[in-house]
């Protein structure tokens, strides 16, 4: 029996408890200085910087980014737009992917299995802007058969992918 390769983002066996604590701390606050991170994890600063570097080089940490409140930028209306394609021709799908990444206000785009093909989380300034986004950027694509828009009342942050572990 031939075994399948491990998933691309599978946790490497080499991550130890210290690595997981580093990841948990950075997931909670990616702006921690190396000194503060080392103190929280209970390791030397030189060890901490080497471990963070290794986590980045192996792709465990893929990037650091700022989490921006869309409402603070005047984008007070958020929605999830479900998109169903009428054609799954490879060229149509690739063309639609390119369209999606260029949509202003797109926060997250999910290509999903099931009845719908895509879920787009967007932030816009108004209902009129939401309507225009759907009409001008999504439904005009020849592969799109159906869209459904759901307003977001509240965004609730999840626990993240790394468990907080006590020492």
C-alpha positions as CSV (number, residue, x, y, z in Angstrom):
1,X,0.0,0.0,0.0
2,X,1.4,3.4,-1.0
3,X,0.8,6.1,1.6
4,X,-0.1,9.6,0.6
5,X,2.4,12.4,1.3
6,X,1.6,14.3,4.5
7,X,-0.6,17.4,4.0
8,X,1.4,20.5,3.0
9,X,0.6,22.2,6.3
10,X,0.9,19.2,8.6
11,X,2.6,19.9,11.9
12,X,6.2,18.7,11.7
13,X,7.2,16.2,14.3
14,X,10.1,18.4,15.3
15,X,7.9,21.0,17.0
16,X,8.5,20.8,20.7
17,X,6.7,22.3,23.6
18,X,8.8,25.5,23.4
19,X,8.1,26.0,19.7
20,X,4.4,25.6,20.4
21,X,4.6,28.2,23.3
22,X,6.4,30.6,20.9
23,X,3.7,30.1,18.3
24,X,0.9,30.6,20.8
25,X,2.4,33.8,22.1
26,X,3.0,35.2,18.6
27,X,-0.5,34.1,17.5
28,X,-1.8,36.2,20.3
29,X,0.5,39.2,19.7
30,X,2.7,39.1,16.7
31,X,4.3,42.4,17.7
32,X,6.1,41.0,20.7
33,X,9.8,41.9,20.8
34,X,12.2,39.1,20.9
35,X,13.0,40.0,24.5
36,X,9.4,39.9,25.6
37,X,8.7,36.7,23.8
38,X,11.8,35.0,25.3
39,X,10.6,36.1,28.8
40,X,7.1,34.8,28.3
41,X,8.3,31.5,27.0
42,X,11.1,31.2,29.6
43,X,14.1,30.9,27.2
44,X,17.2,33.0,26.4
45,X,16.8,35.7,23.8
46,X,19.4,34.1,21.5
47,X,17.5,30.8,21.7
48,X,14.2,32.6,21.0
49,X,15.5,34.4,17.9
50,X,17.0,31.2,16.5
51,X,13.7,29.3,17.1
52,X,11.6,32.0,15.5
53,X,14.0,32.1,12.5
54,X,13.7,28.3,12.1
55,X,9.9,28.5,12.4
56,X,9.9,31.1,9.6
57,X,12.4,29.2,7.4
58,X,10.4,25.9,7.6
59,X,7.2,27.7,6.8
60,X,5.5,27.1,10.1
61,X,5.3,30.9,10.5
62,X,4.2,32.1,7.0
63,X,4.0,35.8,7.7
64,X,3.4,38.6,10.2
65,X,0.6,41.1,9.6
66,X,-1.4,43.8,11.2
67,X,-5.0,43.1,12.0
68,X,-6.9,46.2,10.9
69,X,-10.4,47.1,12.0
70,X,-12.3,47.8,8.7
71,X,-14.8,50.2,10.6
72,X,-11.9,52.4,11.6
73,X,-11.3,52.9,7.9
74,X,-14.9,53.8,7.2
75,X,-15.8,50.2,6.0
76,X,-18.5,49.6,8.6
77,X,-20.5,47.0,6.7
78,X,-19.2,43.5,6.4
79,X,-20.8,40.6,4.4
80,X,-20.2,37.1,3.3
81,X,-21.0,36.5,-0.3
82,X,-21.6,33.0,-1.4
83,X,-20.8,32.4,-5.1
84,X,-21.8,29.4,-7.2
85,X,-20.3,28.9,-10.6
86,X,-22.2,27.6,-13.6
87,X,-19.0,26.3,-15.2
88,X,-16.0,24.6,-13.6
89,X,-13.9,24.8,-16.7
90,X,-10.3,25.2,-15.5
91,X,-9.9,28.4,-17.5
92,X,-13.1,29.9,-16.0
93,X,-12.0,29.0,-12.5
94,X,-8.5,30.5,-13.0
95,X,-10.0,33.6,-14.5
96,X,-12.4,33.9,-11.6
97,X,-9.6,33.5,-9.1
98,X,-7.8,36.4,-10.7
99,X,-11.0,38.4,-10.5
100,X,-11.5,37.6,-6.8
101,X,-8.1,38.7,-5.7
102,X,-8.6,42.1,-7.3
103,X,-11.9,42.9,-5.5
104,X,-11.6,46.0,-3.3
105,X,-12.6,45.3,0.3
106,X,-12.1,41.5,0.0
107,X,-10.9,40.4,3.4
108,X,-10.8,36.6,3.0
109,X,-11.7,34.4,0.0
110,X,-12.5,30.7,0.5
111,X,-12.6,28.3,-2.4
112,X,-14.9,25.6,-0.8
113,X,-16.5,22.3,-1.6
114,X,-20.3,21.9,-1.4
115,X,-23.2,23.6,-3.0
116,X,-21.4,26.9,-3.2
117,X,-17.9,27.3,-4.7
118,X,-16.6,30.4,-3.0
119,X,-17.2,32.4,0.2
120,X,-16.0,36.0,0.2
121,X,-15.7,38.0,3.4
122,X,-15.8,41.7,2.4
123,X,-15.9,45.1,4.1
124,X,-17.5,48.1,2.4
125,X,-18.7,51.5,3.5
126,X,-22.4,51.1,2.7
127,X,-25.2,48.9,1.4
128,X,-24.9,50.6,-2.0
129,X,-21.2,49.9,-2.1
130,X,-21.9,46.2,-1.3
131,X,-24.5,46.1,-4.1
132,X,-22.0,47.7,-6.5
133,X,-19.2,45.3,-5.5
134,X,-21.4,42.3,-6.2
135,X,-22.7,43.7,-9.5
136,X,-19.4,45.1,-10.8
137,X,-16.9,42.5,-9.6
138,X,-18.7,39.2,-9.2
139,X,-21.9,38.7,-11.2
140,X,-20.3,40.1,-14.3
141,X,-17.9,37.1,-14.6
142,X,-19.2,34.6,-17.2
143,X,-18.7,31.6,-14.9
144,X,-20.9,32.9,-12.1
145,X,-24.3,31.4,-11.9
146,X,-25.6,32.5,-8.5
147,X,-24.6,34.8,-5.6
148,X,-26.1,35.1,-2.1
149,X,-25.1,37.9,0.3
150,X,-25.3,37.6,4.1
151,X,-24.6,40.6,6.3
152,X,-22.1,40.1,9.1
153,X,-23.4,41.4,12.5
154,X,-20.3,40.6,14.4
155,X,-16.9,39.0,13.8
156,X,-15.8,36.8,16.7
157,X,-12.1,35.9,16.9
158,X,-11.5,32.2,17.3
159,X,-9.0,30.5,19.6
160,X,-6.4,30.2,16.8
161,X,-4.5,27.1,15.7
162,X,-2.1,26.7,18.6
163,X,-3.3,25.7,22.0
164,X,-2.1,27.8,24.9
165,X,-0.1,25.4,27.1
166,X,0.8,26.0,30.7
167,X,4.3,25.5,31.8
